[in-house]
Amino acid sequence: MLGCSASLLACSLLATGLTASSVVVLPPAAKAVEASAGLVQAVPVSQEDAYVLGPGDGLQLRFFGATELSGPVEVLSDGNVSLPLLGPVRLTGLTLPQANQWLELIYKKQLLRPELQLSLVRPRPLRVALVGEVERPGLYTLTSSELSQTEAKVSISGLPTLVDAIQKAGGITPMANLREVTLQRRLPGEPLRYKRTSVDLLALVQQGDQLQNPILFDGDTIRIEAASEPVAEVIELASTTLSPDTISVNVIGEVLSPGTLPLPANTPLVQAVLAAGGPQTWRASKGNVELVRINRNGTATRQRFQLNLSQGASNTKNPPLRDGDTVVVNRSGLARASDAIGAVSTPLTGLVNILALVDLINKD
């Protein structure tokens, strides 16, 4: 038997009573919806999903009755494995138990004792997609040894998890809705089918619920939606490894120390003004503070806020800042009048003083 097609594989599995999804136990209440990429089933978080073989996996094949045939094999880019006596055999999309039963079935025609064991010795790098409210959305490759992009001192080792992927993408944005993070995962077998689950990352950072930090599989998609309002714990989240270490914000205008400031992630506008020394006593207009933001699509937005030192984080009154934001503390009416007088009187310096200027004006 030189090569096995996907249809033949499916028929053989059915003949042995092994279905493509037999290792995945779904609850009776699981809801199913149609999606363009295949059937998507909504199920609870599971840390026990079966590993699905794919190109790049390094395997060890051991025959109990024919040790001379034993040795390492690898899943090639076309999804096949080159096996002794058989040639190329397709294993992509199967779990290890399924692959073991499939190989024993087809080796029965070649060996008197086809007992064998297939084990995973070198998992392939995981390619996962992160979309939504992360600093750098996109496709990422994760291995068992990574360096976090949120903090230089945080290293990632072992099997990659959901938090590891978020750290690799630079952390969450201030508008991330951590209560409903969606994880989509491929189910074993062909054709392609997926299941989808919701993860509560707030329960992880607040209560240490490790079930909310599942191990990732190759092909997983993580989606973090935007919240309509910043969560109440936005300041607390800034100190966790889910957020970037620091952001860079420009604070200019009528503050004591204007310039570019490194601030903790998710710092609200009011705290950024205070970090710049606070508003100048009589020159700053506390009712005219502007936030200028460059959006991901290249557009810029300009919003006006009132500086209220007792206001908590809020989209409408005290928004959390993002990397690259500019905060402008505008001048008060008194400051504008003072600057106007200064602009008029400055060219006369050396000819008459300000009292002489007033005297001249009064004589007209």
Number of C-alpha atoms within 10 A of each C-alpha: 12 10 14 17 12 16 11 11 19 18 14 16 19 12 10 11 10 17 16 20 17 13 16 12 9 15 10 7 8 11 13 13 10 9 11 6 10 14 17 22 21 19 18 14 17 12 13 10 18 16 18 20 24 24 19 16 21 19 20 15 19 18 17 14 14 14 11 10 14 18 14 15 18 22 22 18 12 12 18 20 23 16 19 13 12 16 13 19 22 20 28 23 23 23 22 19 15 21 21 18 18 20 19 18 15 16 19 12 11 12 13 10 14 18 18 19 18 20 16 17 13 12 18 20 17 19 17 20 20 23 16 19 21 26 22 16 20 12 14 15 13 22 15 13 12 18 15 21 21 22 18 9 9 14 12 20 13 10 16 21 17 22 20 25 25 26 24 25 24 21 28 27 24 27 24 22 22 22 17 18 20 17 22 20 22 20 25 25 23 15 14 13 17 17 21 21 18 18 22 18 23 19 16 17 17 11 9 12 13 12 15 22 21 19 17 25 24 20 15 19 19 25 19 24 18 17 15 10 15 19 19 11 11 20 19 12 19 21 15 14 21 26 25 25 19 19 18 17 21 20 24 18 19 26 23 16 18 20 14 15 16 14 20 20 27 27 22 24 30 25 18 21 25 15 17 19 14 18 22 17 12 13 19 21 21 20 15 16 22 18 19 16 19 15 12 7 6 7 8 10 9 11 12 16 18 17 20 13 13 8 12 18 24 16 13 11 17 21 21 23 28 25 20 15 19 22 26 20 29 21 23 19 13 13 16 13 12 12 13 11 12 12 11 10 14 11 10 12 10 7 9 13 12 15 9 11 13 11 10 11 9 8 6 5
